[in-house]
Amino acid sequence: MKPADLIINNARIISMDGSARRPQALAVAGNRIVAMGSDDDVAGLCGPRTRVVDARGASVIPGIIESHLHLFGGAVELDSHMINNINGFRAVSDSISQYAKAHPNDAVIVVNGAAHTSFGSRPITRQAMDEIVPDRPFIMICFDHHTVWANTRALHQAGLMRGATLPPGNEVVLDAEGLATGELREAAAFNPVLALTPTGGREWLGMTTGENPVPPATAAQRATDMALMKKGLDYAASLGITTLHNMDGNWYQLELLDGLRQRDDLIARVEVPFHQKNYFETARVDEAVAMRARYNDDMLWCRRVKIFMDGVLESMTALMLDDYPGAPGNRGAPLFTAAQFNEVATRIDAHGMQISVHAIGDGGVRRTLDGYAAARRANGARDSRHRIEHIEVIDPADVPRLAELGVVASLQPIVGLGVPGAALEPCLSRLGRKLPMSYAWNTLRQAGARIAFSSDWPVSPLSPYLGMQAAMTQRPLTADCPPQAQSLMEALHGFTAGGAWCEFSEDRKGRLAPGYLADVVVLDRDLEATPPEELGMVKPVLTVCDGRVSFEADSHTR
């Protein structure tokens, strides 16, 4: 065997093969792992040009597979003013006013990380926002990215002061006089204000329309957008992420990422889906087949269609089987009728493509499962591995259906209720008696469902170690809530092998073994000796993707 390009030794290697053994070393040649074992076993592959990395007794894990994020939007928000840890009108006002004063040339003030309770007991209205920024358009984006608030100037410039005609599930909230309150629910409602921002809202296009930028991006805008995508990839690599399942899907983002690849700057594997909106003709899903034909390798691919079934609990747009507590007649805002979704799911499934559906309410989850069952009846059973994203609440009758239909539960532990530091309201009030079946990670796992973990960045922090900490430290809120906390191996599996299975790559990713792709992370400590409540402090010192170093914190070469 020829000498290795890279050897990592003096390590505690967590292979994710289910065994308790901890090899000390591994060797990489090209883009594959070629050997694993003791330091002595692997030392024979060291040649004059082999790089040797001393892990110093720390854990070495498979590359993190981030199964649900919004890469473009997250990259834009890396430079955004964040208010996610600020509470109360005065504190928020002071923070934003200082930011606005420090950025006098910004035509629009954009703030991220807001919550429905950011102003304390005071409602978030355009008038309250005018008090903070009276002289420029001012936009606050909710942490969940399903609600945006705008001040009067922004609403006027976007033409929304008297509302707008929108697709189902989207709303410009109006007051008794027919004027906008400032609250904009779901993408079609807030796209016009995002068009006022420096990026023109292009970072949202894949998530909200499935279209290329209209009007088309200029050469300068493309260069800016490509730089933003690279910035997002660099940040992901610094966290040990080697694969990203992007949730925004269009040709434009694929072209940006392909442009990075042509410059040898695609430092992580990225999946980009086609995004089918509820107002598209069913036949539009056939475009996904063309995307798959053009992009279908281990670094950049499209083999999936993304769909939104409902909204979120916070704004009561998640589809529920029953009325929301205290809101008679309101069961949420479904984006597809059952018949529409059954038709779309059947057509996608017939193309042999994977489907992933944002479904948060128990009604949304059931409608999605019904659609997957309809596709199976029409096309026959196959190993489809269709996904449901989030599943924040599920009816007990639907729990076994995930395993029966081979559906992946794509979950984000960091947003669970009972996670230390996570806000309880307004979700707790929205759930009422359904709380025991919310964020039910163990309940689903014990029923045989396949689990993949992720962050939903920028909705939540991208760090998978914060995600593992959340998964392991969750505690039941009431006596009738079953415990949902995960073990370390379950949490790590969700961010590695679970993500690999989810994308049909378990034969080459998600584990460390000879013959597998060389996606490897060297951490700064022994993961298994780290208390669960300290996992969020874990940092990678080296990330390797496809055999190449994509991130390095400091020198570990000897």
SVG drawing of the C-alpha trace seen along z (x, -y; Angstrom):
<svg xmlns="http://www.w3.org/2000/svg" viewBox="-64 -60 75 64">
<polyline fill="none" stroke="black" stroke-width="0.4" points="0.0,0.0 1.3,-3.5 2.1,-6.0 -0.9,-7.9 -1.5,-11.5 -2.7,-12.1 -2.4,-10.2 -4.2,-11.1 -2.8,-9.3 -2.9,-9.4 -6.7,-9.7 -9.9,-8.2 -11.7,-7.4 -15.5,-7.1 -16.2,-5.1 -20.0,-5.0 -19.9,-1.3 -21.7,-0.4 -18.7,1.1 -17.0,-0.1 -13.5,0.2 -11.6,-3.1 -8.9,-2.8 -6.0,-5.2 -5.2,-6.1 -6.5,-6.3 -4.8,-6.9 -6.2,-8.8 -5.1,-8.5 -6.8,-10.6 -10.4,-11.0 -10.7,-7.7 -9.8,-6.2 -7.4,-3.4 -6.5,-2.1 -7.5,-2.2 -6.1,-0.7 -3.4,-1.3 -0.8,-3.9 1.7,-1.1 -0.8,0.4 -1.0,-2.8 2.6,-4.0 3.8,-1.8 1.8,-4.0 3.8,-7.1 5.9,-8.3 8.1,-11.4 5.2,-13.5 2.6,-12.2 1.1,-14.8 0.8,-13.4 -1.7,-15.0 -1.4,-14.3 -5.0,-14.3 -3.5,-14.5 -5.9,-12.0 -9.0,-13.8 -12.0,-12.3 -12.0,-11.9 -15.5,-11.6 -17.0,-11.2 -17.7,-14.5 -20.9,-16.1 -23.9,-15.8 -26.0,-18.9 -29.4,-17.6 -31.4,-20.8 -30.1,-24.3 -30.5,-27.4 -27.0,-28.1 -27.5,-31.3 -29.7,-33.0 -27.4,-31.8 -24.4,-33.2 -26.1,-36.6 -27.0,-36.7 -23.4,-36.1 -23.0,-39.9 -26.5,-40.7 -27.4,-42.5 -28.8,-39.8 -31.2,-40.4 -31.9,-36.8 -30.5,-37.2 -32.1,-40.6 -35.5,-40.9 -37.9,-43.8 -38.8,-46.9 -36.3,-49.2 -33.4,-46.8 -34.2,-45.9 -34.8,-49.6 -31.4,-50.6 -29.6,-47.8 -31.2,-48.6 -30.8,-52.4 -27.1,-52.0 -26.7,-49.8 -28.7,-52.2 -26.5,-55.1 -23.4,-53.2 -24.6,-52.5 -25.8,-55.9 -25.4,-54.9 -27.5,-51.8 -30.6,-52.5 -32.5,-49.8 -32.0,-48.6 -32.3,-44.8 -32.3,-42.9 -32.5,-39.2 -33.3,-36.8 -36.4,-38.6 -39.2,-36.7 -42.9,-37.4 -42.1,-38.4 -39.0,-40.6 -40.9,-43.7 -41.9,-42.1 -45.6,-42.7 -45.8,-45.3 -47.1,-44.0 -44.7,-44.3 -46.4,-46.9 -45.2,-49.2 -45.8,-52.1 -43.6,-50.6 -40.9,-50.0 -41.3,-53.6 -40.2,-54.7 -36.9,-52.8 -36.1,-53.7 -38.4,-56.5 -36.3,-57.8 -35.5,-54.6 -37.2,-51.3 -36.7,-49.0 -37.2,-45.2 -37.1,-42.7 -36.9,-39.0 -38.3,-36.4 -35.8,-33.7 -38.1,-31.1 -38.1,-33.0 -41.8,-32.6 -42.7,-36.1 -41.2,-39.5 -42.2,-42.8 -41.8,-46.1 -42.1,-49.7 -44.3,-52.2 -41.6,-53.4 -40.8,-49.8 -44.5,-48.9 -45.1,-52.1 -42.0,-51.4 -43.1,-47.8 -46.7,-48.7 -48.1,-46.7 -49.9,-49.4 -53.3,-48.2 -52.4,-44.6 -51.9,-42.4 -53.5,-39.5 -51.5,-36.5 -51.5,-32.7 -53.1,-30.6 -51.2,-30.5 -49.6,-34.0 -50.9,-37.2 -50.3,-40.9 -52.0,-41.4 -54.4,-44.4 -55.9,-46.4 -59.6,-47.4 -59.1,-50.3 -57.6,-48.0 -54.0,-49.2 -51.0,-46.9 -50.1,-46.4 -46.5,-45.6 -46.7,-41.8 -46.1,-39.8 -46.8,-36.1 -45.0,-33.7 -42.8,-34.4 -45.2,-35.8 -46.2,-38.5 -42.8,-39.6 -40.9,-39.2 -41.8,-42.8 -40.0,-44.2 -37.0,-41.9 -36.7,-43.2 -35.7,-46.5 -32.5,-45.0 -29.0,-45.2 -29.3,-41.6 -32.8,-42.3 -33.9,-39.2 -32.1,-36.9 -31.1,-34.7 -34.7,-33.8 -35.6,-33.0 -34.8,-29.3 -36.9,-28.9 -39.8,-31.0 -40.3,-30.6 -38.1,-27.9 -37.3,-30.5 -34.2,-32.1 -33.8,-35.8 -36.3,-38.0 -35.0,-40.2 -31.9,-38.1 -28.9,-38.8 -26.2,-41.0 -22.6,-39.8 -21.8,-41.9 -24.7,-40.4 -23.6,-36.9 -20.1,-37.6 -21.5,-38.9 -23.8,-36.0 -21.0,-33.5 -18.8,-35.1 -21.6,-34.8 -22.0,-31.1 -18.3,-30.6 -18.5,-32.4 -21.3,-30.1 -19.3,-27.0 -16.2,-28.3 -18.2,-28.7 -19.7,-25.2 -16.3,-23.7 -15.1,-25.5 -17.8,-23.4 -16.7,-20.1 -19.5,-20.0 -18.6,-18.2 -22.1,-17.7 -25.0,-20.2 -28.6,-19.4 -29.7,-22.8 -33.4,-23.4 -33.5,-26.3 -33.8,-25.0 -33.3,-26.5 -31.0,-26.6 -29.4,-29.8 -28.0,-28.4 -26.8,-25.3 -25.0,-27.5 -23.4,-29.5 -22.1,-26.4 -21.0,-25.0 -19.1,-28.2 -17.3,-27.7 -16.5,-24.1 -14.9,-25.4 -12.7,-27.7 -11.8,-24.7 -13.7,-26.5 -16.5,-24.0 -15.1,-22.8 -18.2,-20.8 -20.7,-18.4 -24.0,-20.2 -27.4,-18.9 -29.8,-21.4 -33.4,-20.4 -36.0,-21.6 -38.6,-23.6 -42.2,-22.9 -44.6,-25.7 -48.3,-25.2 -49.1,-27.6 -47.0,-25.7 -48.6,-23.4 -48.0,-19.8 -45.9,-19.2 -43.3,-21.7 -41.8,-18.9 -40.5,-17.5 -37.9,-20.3 -36.3,-18.4 -35.5,-15.6 -33.5,-18.0 -31.7,-19.4 -30.8,-15.8 -29.5,-15.0 -27.1,-18.0 -26.0,-17.8 -25.7,-14.3 -22.3,-13.5 -20.9,-13.2 -20.0,-16.9 -23.0,-18.7 -26.4,-17.1 -30.1,-17.4 -32.1,-14.2 -34.9,-15.7 -37.9,-17.9 -38.7,-20.2 -42.3,-21.2 -43.9,-23.3 -47.0,-21.7 -47.7,-24.3 -46.2,-27.2 -45.1,-27.4 -46.6,-27.1 -45.6,-30.6 -47.9,-32.3 -50.5,-29.5 -49.9,-28.7 -48.8,-25.1 -51.6,-22.8 -53.2,-21.1 -55.8,-18.3 -57.7,-20.4 -58.3,-24.0 -55.4,-25.9 -56.1,-26.5 -58.0,-29.7 -58.5,-30.2 -61.8,-28.5 -61.9,-27.6 -58.2,-28.1 -56.4,-25.0 -53.5,-26.6 -52.8,-27.4 -52.2,-24.4 -50.4,-25.2 -51.6,-22.1 -55.0,-20.4 -54.8,-16.7 -55.7,-16.0 -53.1,-18.5 -50.3,-17.0 -51.2,-13.4 -51.0,-14.3 -47.6,-16.1 -46.1,-13.4 -47.2,-10.7 -45.6,-12.4 -42.3,-13.1 -42.2,-9.5 -42.8,-8.2 -39.6,-10.0 -37.7,-8.0 -36.8,-11.2 -36.9,-11.8 -39.4,-14.2 -38.9,-16.3 -41.8,-18.2 -41.8,-20.9 -44.6,-19.7 -44.7,-21.1 -48.3,-20.6 -49.9,-17.1 -52.3,-17.9 -49.4,-18.7 -47.6,-15.5 -50.7,-13.4 -51.4,-15.0 -47.8,-14.4 -47.8,-10.7 -51.1,-10.3 -49.5,-11.7 -46.6,-9.3 -49.0,-6.4 -50.9,-7.6 -47.7,-7.6 -46.8,-4.1 -50.3,-2.8 -50.0,-4.4 -46.3,-3.6 -45.6,-0.5 -43.4,-0.2 -39.7,-1.2 -36.9,-2.4 -37.9,-6.0 -36.6,-7.4 -39.0,-10.4 -38.6,-12.9 -40.6,-15.0 -38.8,-18.1 -39.4,-19.2 -42.4,-17.1 -42.8,-19.4 -46.0,-17.6 -47.5,-14.3 -50.7,-12.4 -50.0,-9.0 -51.8,-7.2 -49.3,-8.5 -46.1,-7.5 -45.8,-4.0 -46.5,-5.1 -43.0,-6.6 -41.4,-3.2 -44.1,-1.5 -43.6,-3.9 -39.8,-4.1 -40.0,-7.9 -37.1,-9.8 -37.8,-12.1 -35.5,-15.1 -35.4,-16.8 -33.7,-19.8 -33.1,-19.1 -31.9,-22.7 -35.5,-24.0 -37.1,-21.4 -39.2,-22.4 -37.5,-21.3 -34.1,-22.2 -32.2,-24.4 -32.2,-28.0 -34.9,-27.4 -37.9,-29.7 -41.1,-28.0 -43.6,-30.6 -45.5,-30.9 -45.1,-27.3 -46.1,-25.9 -49.4,-27.7 -50.0,-26.6 -49.6,-22.9 -51.8,-22.7 -52.7,-19.1 -50.6,-17.9 -47.4,-18.7 -46.5,-15.0 -46.4,-14.3 -44.3,-17.3 -40.6,-17.2 -40.9,-13.4 -37.5,-12.3 -37.3,-9.1 -41.0,-8.3 -40.2,-8.2 -37.0,-6.4 -38.5,-3.7 -41.2,-3.2 -38.6,-2.4 -38.3,-5.7 -35.0,-6.6 -33.7,-9.9 -31.5,-12.6 -30.5,-15.6 -29.8,-19.2 -30.0,-22.8 -32.3,-24.6 -29.6,-27.4 -30.1,-30.3 -33.3,-29.6 -30.9,-28.2 -27.2,-28.2 -25.3,-25.9 -23.1,-24.2 -23.8,-20.5 -22.2,-20.3 -24.9,-22.7 -27.4,-20.4 -26.0,-17.4 -26.0,-19.2 -29.6,-20.1 -30.5,-16.5 -28.8,-15.1 -30.0,-17.6 -33.7,-17.9 -36.0,-17.3 -39.8,-16.6 -41.8,-19.7 -44.6,-17.8 -45.2,-14.4 -47.1,-13.1 -44.3,-14.0 -42.1,-11.0 -38.3,-11.7 -36.9,-12.5 -33.2,-13.1 -30.7,-11.2 -27.5,-9.4 -24.3,-10.7 -24.1,-7.9 -27.7,-8.5 -27.1,-12.3 -23.8,-11.8 -25.5,-9.2 -28.2,-11.7 -25.5,-14.1 -23.5,-11.5 -24.7,-8.0 -28.3,-9.1 -27.8,-11.9 -25.9,-9.5 -28.7,-7.0 -31.1,-9.8 -29.3,-10.7 -28.7,-7.1 -25.0,-7.3 -24.6,-5.0 -22.3,-2.8 -19.6,-5.6 -20.4,-8.3 -21.4,-8.7 -18.8,-6.2 -15.1,-6.0 -13.9,-2.8 -11.5,-1.8 -13.0,-2.4 -15.3,-5.2 -15.0,-8.8 -12.4,-10.8 -14.7,-13.1 -13.1,-13.4 -13.2,-15.7 -10.5,-16.0 -12.0,-17.6 -10.3,-19.6 -11.2,-17.2 -12.5,-13.7 -16.2,-13.9 -17.0,-10.9 -15.4,-12.4 -17.2,-15.8 -20.3,-16.4 -23.4,-16.8 -24.0,-20.4 -20.5,-21.3 -20.8,-19.8 -21.6,-23.2 -18.1,-24.3 -16.6,-21.5 -14.5,-22.9 -13.0,-21.1 -9.2,-21.6 -9.2,-20.0 -11.9,-19.3 -11.2,-17.1 -13.7,-16.8 -13.1,-14.5 -9.6,-14.0 -8.7,-17.7 -8.3,-20.0 -11.3,-22.4 -10.6,-23.9 -7.7,-24.0 -7.7,-25.9 -4.0,-25.6 -1.0,-23.4 -1.2,-19.8 1.5,-18.6 4.7,-17.2"/>
</svg>
